[in-house]
Amino acid sequence: MTTAGNYSDDDFWQKLKSFALKAGKEVIEKALWLYYAAQRPETPAWAKAIIFGALAYFILPLDAIPDVIPVAGFSDDLGALAAAIGMVSMYITADIKVRTAQKLQQWFT
């Protein structure tokens, strides 16, 4: 099982691929913003810790509201992602938003 201290890129990408359409564009967009921000060497360790904590919560199979519940299932994930974005927004660059938009276009069109 993945925890905040045991984040996995493989688990992250598997969750995105499996739940992209069900989670919706907004949730996936926020997750990708954080993921790409964490990949930047300029992002400090404290910000990466926040990001990986939020992404670990996103990929956990068990969370506050199970992801299999229609509509509401990803609301807690979106809340965790949004809170992390609020704390590390200065590291989410225009380039990250462009990369994310390109990925979303591949998946949602």
N, CA, C and O atoms as a GROMACS GRO file, in nm:
protein
  436
    1MET      N    1   0.085  -0.118   0.000
    1MET     CA    2   0.000   0.000   0.000
    1MET      C    3   0.089   0.123   0.000
    1MET      O    4   0.195   0.124   0.063
    2THR      N    5   0.046   0.227  -0.069
    2THR     CA    6   0.122   0.350  -0.078
    2THR      C    7   0.081   0.443   0.034
    2THR      O    8  -0.038   0.460   0.062
    3THR      N    9   0.179   0.504   0.098
    3THR     CA   10   0.153   0.605   0.200
    3THR      C   11   0.232   0.729   0.165
    3THR      O   12   0.312   0.727   0.071
    4ALA      N   13   0.211   0.837   0.239
    4ALA     CA   14   0.282   0.961   0.210
    4ALA      C   15   0.433   0.940   0.211
    4ALA      O   16   0.504   1.006   0.135
    5GLY      N   17   0.483   0.852   0.295
    5GLY     CA   18   0.625   0.825   0.301
    5GLY      C   19   0.671   0.724   0.199
    5GLY      O   20   0.790   0.696   0.189
    6ASN      N   21   0.578   0.668   0.123
    6ASN     CA   22   0.611   0.563   0.028
    6ASN      C   23   0.545   0.593  -0.107
    6ASN      O   24   0.480   0.505  -0.164
    7TYR      N   25   0.562   0.715  -0.157
    7TYR     CA   26   0.506   0.755  -0.286
    7TYR      C   27   0.576   0.678  -0.397
    7TYR      O   28   0.695   0.647  -0.387
    8SER      N   29   0.503   0.646  -0.502
    8SER     CA   30   0.558   0.572  -0.615
    8SER      C   31   0.512   0.634  -0.746
    8SER      O   32   0.392   0.653  -0.766
    9ASP      N   33   0.606   0.666  -0.835
    9ASP     CA   34   0.571   0.716  -0.968
    9ASP      C   35   0.485   0.614  -1.043
    9ASP      O   36   0.388   0.650  -1.110
   10ASP      N   37   0.520   0.487  -1.032
   10ASP     CA   38   0.443   0.383  -1.101
   10ASP      C   39   0.298   0.380  -1.054
   10ASP      O   40   0.207   0.371  -1.136
   11ASP      N   41   0.277   0.389  -0.923
   11ASP     CA   42   0.141   0.391  -0.869
   11ASP      C   43   0.064   0.515  -0.916
   11ASP      O   44  -0.054   0.508  -0.948
   12PHE      N   45   0.134   0.628  -0.920
   12PHE     CA   46   0.072   0.753  -0.965
   12PHE      C   47   0.022   0.739  -1.109
   12PHE      O   48  -0.094   0.768  -1.136
   13TRP      N   49   0.108   0.696  -1.200
   13TRP     CA   50   0.070   0.685  -1.340
   13TRP      C   51  -0.037   0.578  -1.360
   13TRP      O   52  -0.125   0.594  -1.445
   14GLN      N   53  -0.031   0.471  -1.284
   14GLN     CA   54  -0.134   0.367  -1.295
   14GLN      C   55  -0.270   0.422  -1.252
   14GLN      O   56  -0.371   0.395  -1.317
   15LYS      N   57  -0.273   0.499  -1.144
   15LYS     CA   58  -0.398   0.558  -1.097
   15LYS      C   59  -0.453   0.655  -1.202
   15LYS      O   60  -0.572   0.654  -1.232
   16LEU      N   61  -0.366   0.738  -1.257
   16LEU     CA   62  -0.412   0.832  -1.359
   16LEU      C   63  -0.471   0.759  -1.479
   16LEU      O   64  -0.578   0.796  -1.527
   17LYS      N   65  -0.402   0.658  -1.526
   17LYS     CA   66  -0.450   0.584  -1.643
   17LYS      C   67  -0.581   0.513  -1.615
   17LYS      O   68  -0.670   0.508  -1.700
   18SER      N   69  -0.593   0.458  -1.496
   18SER     CA   70  -0.712   0.380  -1.461
   18SER      C   71  -0.834   0.467  -1.434
   18SER      O   72  -0.947   0.428  -1.463
   19PHE      N   73  -0.812   0.587  -1.379
   19PHE     CA   74  -0.924   0.667  -1.331
   19PHE      C   75  -0.938   0.803  -1.399
   19PHE      O   76  -1.018   0.885  -1.355
   20ALA      N   77  -0.862   0.830  -1.504
   20ALA     CA   78  -0.863   0.964  -1.565
   20ALA      C   79  -1.004   1.009  -1.602
   20ALA      O   80  -1.046   1.118  -1.564
   21LEU      N   81  -1.076   0.927  -1.676
   21LEU     CA   82  -1.210   0.968  -1.718
   21LEU      C   83  -1.307   0.974  -1.601
   21LEU      O   84  -1.392   1.064  -1.595
   22LYS      N   85  -1.296   0.881  -1.510
   22LYS     CA   86  -1.385   0.878  -1.395
   22LYS      C   87  -1.356   0.995  -1.300
   22LYS      O   88  -1.450   1.056  -1.248
   23ALA      N   89  -1.229   1.026  -1.277
   23ALA     CA   90  -1.192   1.134  -1.186
   23ALA      C   91  -1.226   1.270  -1.245
   23ALA      O   92  -1.264   1.363  -1.173
   24GLY      N   93  -1.213   1.281  -1.375
   24GLY     CA   94  -1.244   1.406  -1.442
   24GLY      C   95  -1.121   1.491  -1.466
   24GLY      O   96  -1.017   1.476  -1.402
   25LYS      N   97  -1.138   1.580  -1.560
   25LYS     CA   98  -1.027   1.663  -1.606
   25LYS      C   99  -0.969   1.750  -1.495
   25LYS      O  100  -0.847   1.766  -1.487
   26GLU      N  101  -1.052   1.806  -1.410
   26GLU     CA  102  -1.003   1.897  -1.305
   26GLU      C  103  -0.911   1.825  -1.206
   26GLU      O  104  -0.805   1.877  -1.172
   27VAL      N  105  -0.951   1.709  -1.162
   27VAL     CA  106  -0.869   1.632  -1.067
   27VAL      C  107  -0.736   1.594  -1.132
   27VAL      O  108  -0.630   1.610  -1.072
   28ILE      N  109  -0.742   1.543  -1.254
   28ILE     CA  110  -0.621   1.500  -1.324
   28ILE      C  111  -0.530   1.620  -1.350
   28ILE      O  112  -0.408   1.609  -1.337
   29GLU      N  113  -0.588   1.733  -1.387
   29GLU     CA  114  -0.508   1.853  -1.410
   29GLU      C  115  -0.428   1.891  -1.285
   29GLU      O  116  -0.308   1.916  -1.293
   30LYS      N  117  -0.494   1.894  -1.172
   30LYS     CA  118  -0.427   1.932  -1.046
   30LYS      C  119  -0.320   1.831  -1.009
   30LYS      O  120  -0.212   1.869  -0.964
   31ALA      N  121  -0.348   1.704  -1.028
   31ALA     CA  122  -0.249   1.601  -0.997
   31ALA      C  123  -0.125   1.616  -1.086
   31ALA      O  124  -0.012   1.601  -1.039
   32LEU      N  125  -0.147   1.645  -1.213
   32LEU     CA  126  -0.034   1.663  -1.304
   32LEU      C  127   0.045   1.789  -1.273
   32LEU      O  128   0.168   1.789  -1.282
   33TRP      N  129  -0.023   1.897  -1.237
   33TRP     CA  130   0.049   2.018  -1.196
   33TRP      C  131   0.148   1.984  -1.085
   33TRP      O  132   0.265   2.022  -1.090
   34LEU      N  133   0.098   1.914  -0.985
   34LEU     CA  134   0.183   1.879  -0.871
   34LEU      C  135   0.294   1.783  -0.912
   34LEU      O  136   0.410   1.800  -0.873
   35TYR      N  137   0.260   1.684  -0.989
   35TYR     CA  138   0.360   1.586  -1.032
   35TYR      C  139   0.474   1.654  -1.106
   35TYR      O  140   0.591   1.633  -1.076
   36TYR      N  141   0.439   1.737  -1.205
   36TYR     CA  142   0.543   1.804  -1.284
   36TYR      C  143   0.622   1.902  -1.199
   36TYR      O  144   0.743   1.918  -1.220
   37ALA      N  145   0.558   1.969  -1.104
   37ALA     CA  146   0.631   2.061  -1.015
   37ALA      C  147   0.733   1.984  -0.931
   37ALA      O  148   0.843   2.034  -0.906
   38ALA      N  149   0.697   1.865  -0.889
   38ALA     CA  150   0.788   1.784  -0.807
   38ALA      C  151   0.907   1.735  -0.887
   38ALA      O  152   1.012   1.704  -0.830
   39GLN      N  153   0.894   1.726  -1.018
   39GLN     CA  154   1.003   1.678  -1.102
   39GLN      C  155   1.110   1.785  -1.128
   39GLN      O  156   1.221   1.754  -1.170
   40ARG      N  157   1.075   1.910  -1.102
   40ARG     CA  158   1.169   2.020  -1.127
   40ARG      C  159   1.276   2.025  -1.018
   40ARG      O  160   1.244   2.021  -0.900
   41PRO      N  161   1.403   2.034  -1.057
   41PRO     CA  162   1.510   2.043  -0.958
   41PRO      C  163   1.500   2.171  -0.874
   41PRO      O  164   1.549   2.175  -0.762
   42GLU      N  165   1.437   2.276  -0.929
   42GLU     CA  166   1.424   2.403  -0.858
   42GLU      C  167   1.322   2.398  -0.744
   42GLU      O  168   1.323   2.485  -0.656
   43THR      N  169   1.236   2.299  -0.744
   43THR     CA  170   1.136   2.286  -0.637
   43THR      C  171   1.206   2.236  -0.511
   43THR      O  172   1.269   2.130  -0.514
   44PRO      N  173   1.196   2.312  -0.401
   44PRO     CA  174   1.267   2.273  -0.279
   44PRO      C  175   1.209   2.147  -0.214
   44PRO      O  176   1.095   2.108  -0.240
   45ALA      N  177   1.289   2.086  -0.130
   45ALA     CA  178   1.251   1.961  -0.064
   45ALA      C  179   1.122   1.975   0.017
   45ALA      O  180   1.039   1.884   0.016
   46TRP      N  181   1.103   2.086   0.087
   46TRP     CA  182   0.981   2.103   0.168
   46TRP      C  183   0.856   2.102   0.078
   46TRP      O  184   0.754   2.045   0.116
   47ALA      N  185   0.866   2.164  -0.041
   47ALA     CA  186   0.752   2.166  -0.133
   47ALA      C  187   0.728   2.028  -0.192
   47ALA      O  188   0.614   1.986  -0.209
   48LYS      N  189   0.837   1.957  -0.223
   48LYS     CA  190   0.823   1.821  -0.275
   48LYS      C  191   0.758   1.729  -0.172
   48LYS      O  192   0.680   1.641  -0.208
   49ALA      N  193   0.789   1.750  -0.044
   49ALA     CA  194   0.727   1.668   0.061
   49ALA      C  195   0.576   1.691   0.064
   49ALA      O  196   0.499   1.595   0.077
   50ILE      N  197   0.534   1.815   0.051
   50ILE     CA  198   0.390   1.846   0.046
   50ILE      C  199   0.326   1.783  -0.077
   50ILE      O  200   0.220   1.721  -0.069
   51ILE      N  201   0.393   1.799  -0.190
   51ILE     CA  202   0.340   1.744  -0.316
   51ILE      C  203   0.327   1.593  -0.309
   51ILE      O  204   0.222   1.538  -0.342
   52PHE      N  205   0.433   1.526  -0.264
   52PHE     CA  206   0.428   1.380  -0.260
   52PHE      C  207   0.327   1.330  -0.157
   52PHE      O  208   0.269   1.223  -0.174
   53GLY      N  209   0.307   1.405  -0.051
   53GLY     CA  210   0.202   1.369   0.046
   53GLY      C  211   0.064   1.373  -0.018
   53GLY      O  212  -0.016   1.281  -0.001
   54ALA      N  213   0.037   1.480  -0.093
   54ALA     CA  214  -0.093   1.493  -0.160
   54ALA      C  215  -0.110   1.388  -0.269
   54ALA      O  216  -0.218   1.329  -0.283
   55LEU      N  217  -0.004   1.363  -0.346
   55LEU     CA  218  -0.013   1.262  -0.452
   55LEU      C  219  -0.026   1.122  -0.394
   55LEU      O  220  -0.093   1.037  -0.451
   56ALA      N  221   0.039   1.097  -0.281
   56ALA     CA  222   0.024   0.967  -0.216
   56ALA      C  223  -0.120   0.947  -0.170
   56ALA      O  224  -0.175   0.838  -0.185
   57TYR      N  225  -0.181   1.052  -0.115
   57TYR     CA  226  -0.322   1.042  -0.075
   57TYR      C  227  -0.408   1.013  -0.198
   57TYR      O  228  -0.501   0.932  -0.192
   58PHE      N  229  -0.378   1.079  -0.308
   58PHE     CA  230  -0.453   1.059  -0.432
   58PHE      C  231  -0.447   0.914  -0.480
   58PHE      O  232  -0.548   0.861  -0.528
   59ILE      N  233  -0.332   0.849  -0.467
   59ILE     CA  234  -0.320   0.713  -0.519
   59ILE      C  235  -0.353   0.605  -0.416
   59ILE      O  236  -0.357   0.487  -0.450
   60LEU      N  237  -0.375   0.644  -0.291
   60LEU     CA  238  -0.413   0.544  -0.191
   60LEU      C  239  -0.541   0.473  -0.233
   60LEU      O  240  -0.637   0.538  -0.274
   61PRO      N  241  -0.544   0.342  -0.222
   61PRO     CA  242  -0.667   0.271  -0.258
   61PRO      C  243  -0.780   0.295  -0.158
   61PRO      O  244  -0.898   0.284  -0.194
   62LEU      N  245  -0.746   0.327  -0.036
   62LEU     CA  246  -0.847   0.357   0.066
   62LEU      C  247  -0.828   0.500   0.113
   62LEU      O  248  -0.719   0.538   0.156
   63ASP      N  249  -0.935   0.578   0.104
   63ASP     CA  250  -0.926   0.715   0.154
   63ASP      C  251  -1.060   0.755   0.214
   63ASP      O  252  -1.150   0.672   0.227
   64ALA      N  253  -1.074   0.882   0.250
   64ALA     CA  254  -1.193   0.928   0.322
   64ALA      C  255  -1.323   0.898   0.247
   64ALA      O  256  -1.421   0.854   0.306
   65ILE      N  257  -1.323   0.923   0.118
   65ILE     CA  258  -1.439   0.892   0.034
   65ILE      C  259  -1.389   0.799  -0.076
   65ILE      O  260  -1.311   0.842  -0.162
   66PRO      N  261  -1.432   0.672  -0.076
   66PRO     CA  262  -1.382   0.577  -0.177
   66PRO      C  263  -1.404   0.628  -0.319
   66PRO      O  264  -1.510   0.680  -0.352
   67ASP      N  265  -1.301   0.610  -0.402
   67ASP     CA  266  -1.304   0.661  -0.539
   67ASP      C  267  -1.408   0.593  -0.627
   67ASP      O  268  -1.441   0.644  -0.734
   68VAL      N  269  -1.461   0.480  -0.585
   68VAL     CA  270  -1.561   0.410  -0.665
   68VAL      C  271  -1.700   0.472  -0.651
   68VAL      O  272  -1.791   0.436  -0.726
   69ILE      N  273  -1.718   0.564  -0.556
   69ILE     CA  274  -1.847   0.630  -0.540
   69ILE      C  275  -1.862   0.736  -0.649
   69ILE      O  276  -1.780   0.827  -0.657
   70PRO      N  277  -1.964   0.725  -0.733
   70PRO     CA  278  -1.980   0.821  -0.843
   70PRO      C  279  -1.986   0.965  -0.792
   70PRO      O  280  -2.043   0.991  -0.686
   71VAL      N  281  -1.927   1.056  -0.865
   71VAL     CA  282  -1.921   1.199  -0.843
   71VAL      C  283  -1.843   1.236  -0.716
   71VAL      O  284  -1.743   1.307  -0.725
   72ALA      N  285  -1.886   1.190  -0.600
   72ALA     CA  286  -1.823   1.229  -0.474
   72ALA      C  287  -1.690   1.160  -0.448
   72ALA      O  288  -1.611   1.206  -0.367
   73GLY      N  289  -1.666   1.050  -0.516
   73GLY     CA  290  -1.549   0.968  -0.486
   73GLY      C  291  -1.415   1.037  -0.497
   73GLY      O  292  -1.321   0.998  -0.428
   74PHE      N  293  -1.404   1.138  -0.580
   74PHE     CA  294  -1.276   1.207  -0.597
   74PHE      C  295  -1.276   1.344  -0.532
   74PHE      O  296  -1.178   1.418  -0.544
   75SER      N  297  -1.384   1.382  -0.462
   75SER     CA  298  -1.389   1.515  -0.402
   75SER      C  299  -1.285   1.532  -0.292
   75SER      O  300  -1.227   1.640  -0.278
   76ASP      N  301  -1.259   1.427  -0.213
   76ASP     CA  302  -1.156   1.439  -0.110
   76ASP      C  303  -1.017   1.445  -0.172
   76ASP      O  304  -0.929   1.514  -0.122
   77ASP      N  305  -0.998   1.373  -0.283
   77ASP     CA  306  -0.870   1.379  -0.354
   77ASP      C  307  -0.847   1.520  -0.407
   77ASP      O  308  -0.737   1.575  -0.394
   78LEU      N  309  -0.951   1.579  -0.468
   78LEU     CA  310  -0.939   1.715  -0.520
   78LEU      C  311  -0.908   1.813  -0.408
   78LEU      O  312  -0.828   1.905  -0.426
   79GLY      N  313  -0.969   1.794  -0.292
   79GLY     CA  314  -0.941   1.880  -0.177
   79GLY      C  315  -0.795   1.872  -0.134
   79GLY      O  316  -0.733   1.975  -0.106
   80ALA      N  317  -0.742   1.752  -0.128
   80ALA     CA  318  -0.601   1.734  -0.090
   80ALA      C  319  -0.508   1.794  -0.193
   80ALA      O  320  -0.408   1.858  -0.158
   81LEU      N  321  -0.540   1.775  -0.320
   81LEU     CA  322  -0.458   1.832  -0.427
   81LEU      C  323  -0.463   1.984  -0.424
   81LEU      O  324  -0.361   2.050  -0.438
   82ALA      N  325  -0.583   2.039  -0.405
   82ALA     CA  326  -0.600   2.185  -0.402
   82ALA      C  327  -0.526   2.247  -0.283
   82ALA      O  328  -0.465   2.353  -0.296
   83ALA      N  329  -0.530   2.181  -0.169
   83ALA     CA  330  -0.458   2.231  -0.052
   83ALA      C  331  -0.307   2.234  -0.079
   83ALA      O  332  -0.239   2.331  -0.044
   84ALA      N  333  -0.257   2.130  -0.139
   84ALA     CA  334  -0.114   2.125  -0.173
   84ALA      C  335  -0.079   2.234  -0.273
   84ALA      O  336   0.024   2.300  -0.261
   85ILE      N  337  -0.164   2.253  -0.373
   85ILE     CA  338  -0.139   2.357  -0.472
   85ILE      C  339  -0.133   2.494  -0.404
   85ILE      O  340  -0.049   2.577  -0.439
   86GLY      N  341  -0.221   2.518  -0.311
   86GLY     CA  342  -0.220   2.644  -0.238
   86GLY      C  343  -0.088   2.669  -0.167
   86GLY      O  344  -0.044   2.784  -0.155
   87MET      N  345  -0.025   2.564  -0.120
   87MET     CA  346   0.102   2.577  -0.046
   87MET      C  347   0.224   2.586  -0.136
   87MET      O  348   0.325   2.644  -0.098
   88VAL      N  349   0.215   2.530  -0.257
   88VAL     CA  350   0.334   2.525  -0.344
   88VAL      C  351   0.310   2.593  -0.479
   88VAL      O  352   0.384   2.567  -0.574
   89SER      N  353   0.209   2.677  -0.489
   89SER     CA  354   0.171   2.736  -0.618
   89SER      C  355   0.283   2.811  -0.687
   89SER      O  356   0.287   2.820  -0.810
   90MET      N  357   0.376   2.866  -0.609
   90MET     CA  358   0.486   2.942  -0.670
   90MET      C  359   0.580   2.853  -0.751
   90MET      O  360   0.662   2.904  -0.827
   91TYR      N  361   0.568   2.721  -0.736
   91TYR     CA  362   0.652   2.627  -0.811
   91TYR      C  363   0.579   2.562  -0.928
   91TYR      O  364   0.634   2.477  -0.996
   92ILE      N  365   0.455   2.603  -0.950
   92ILE     CA  366   0.376   2.554  -1.064
   92ILE      C  367   0.387   2.661  -1.173
   92ILE      O  368   0.315   2.760  -1.172
   93THR      N  369   0.479   2.638  -1.264
   93THR     CA  370   0.513   2.736  -1.366
   93THR      C  371   0.422   2.728  -1.488
   93THR      O  372   0.342   2.636  -1.503
   94ALA      N  373   0.436   2.828  -1.574
   94ALA     CA  374   0.361   2.828  -1.700
   94ALA      C  375   0.397   2.706  -1.784
   94ALA      O  376   0.310   2.648  -1.849
   95ASP      N  377   0.524   2.665  -1.782
   95ASP     CA  378   0.567   2.546  -1.855
   95ASP      C  379   0.494   2.421  -1.805
   95ASP      O  380   0.454   2.336  -1.884
   96ILE      N  381   0.478   2.411  -1.675
   96ILE     CA  382   0.407   2.297  -1.617
   96ILE      C  383   0.261   2.296  -1.665
   96ILE      O  384   0.206   2.190  -1.696
   97LYS      N  385   0.201   2.412  -1.670
   97LYS     CA  386   0.061   2.420  -1.714
   97LYS      C  387   0.048   2.384  -1.862
   97LYS      O  388  -0.052   2.323  -1.903
   98VAL      N  389   0.147   2.421  -1.943
   98VAL     CA  390   0.146   2.383  -2.085
   98VAL      C  391   0.162   2.232  -2.099
   98VAL      O  392   0.087   2.169  -2.174
   99ARG      N  393   0.257   2.172  -2.028
   99ARG     CA  394   0.276   2.026  -2.034
   99ARG      C  395   0.149   1.954  -1.991
   99ARG      O  396   0.108   1.856  -2.053
  100THR      N  397   0.087   2.005  -1.886
  100THR     CA  398  -0.037   1.944  -1.837
  100THR      C  399  -0.147   1.955  -1.942
  100THR      O  400  -0.217   1.857  -1.967
  101ALA      N  401  -0.162   2.072  -2.003
  101ALA     CA  402  -0.266   2.090  -2.105
  101ALA      C  403  -0.245   1.994  -2.222
  101ALA      O  404  -0.341   1.941  -2.276
  102GLN      N  405  -0.120   1.973  -2.259
  102GLN     CA  406  -0.091   1.879  -2.368
  102GLN      C  407  -0.131   1.737  -2.330
  102GLN      O  408  -0.190   1.665  -2.410
  103LYS      N  409  -0.098   1.696  -2.209
  103LYS     CA  410  -0.134   1.562  -2.162
  103LYS      C  411  -0.286   1.547  -2.153
  103LYS      O  412  -0.340   1.444  -2.194
  104LEU      N  413  -0.354   1.647  -2.102
  104LEU     CA  414  -0.499   1.642  -2.092
  104LEU      C  415  -0.564   1.632  -2.230
  104LEU      O  416  -0.663   1.561  -2.248
  105GLN      N  417  -0.508   1.702  -2.326
  105GLN     CA  418  -0.562   1.695  -2.462
  105GLN      C  419  -0.549   1.554  -2.518
  105GLN      O  420  -0.639   1.505  -2.587
  106GLN      N  421  -0.437   1.488  -2.489
  106GLN     CA  422  -0.419   1.349  -2.534
  106GLN      C  423  -0.524   1.257  -2.471
  106GLN      O  424  -0.578   1.169  -2.538
  107TRP      N  425  -0.552   1.278  -2.344
  107TRP     CA  426  -0.639   1.186  -2.271
  107TRP      C  427  -0.788   1.218  -2.284
  107TRP      O  428  -0.870   1.126  -2.276
  108PHE      N  429  -0.824   1.344  -2.303
  108PHE     CA  430  -0.964   1.382  -2.296
  108PHE      C  431  -1.023   1.425  -2.430
  108PHE      O  432  -1.134   1.478  -2.433
  109THR      N  433  -0.952   1.402  -2.540
  109THR     CA  434  -1.011   1.436  -2.669
  109THR      C  435  -1.016   1.313  -2.758
  109THR      O  436  -1.063   1.322  -2.872
   0.00000   0.00000   0.00000
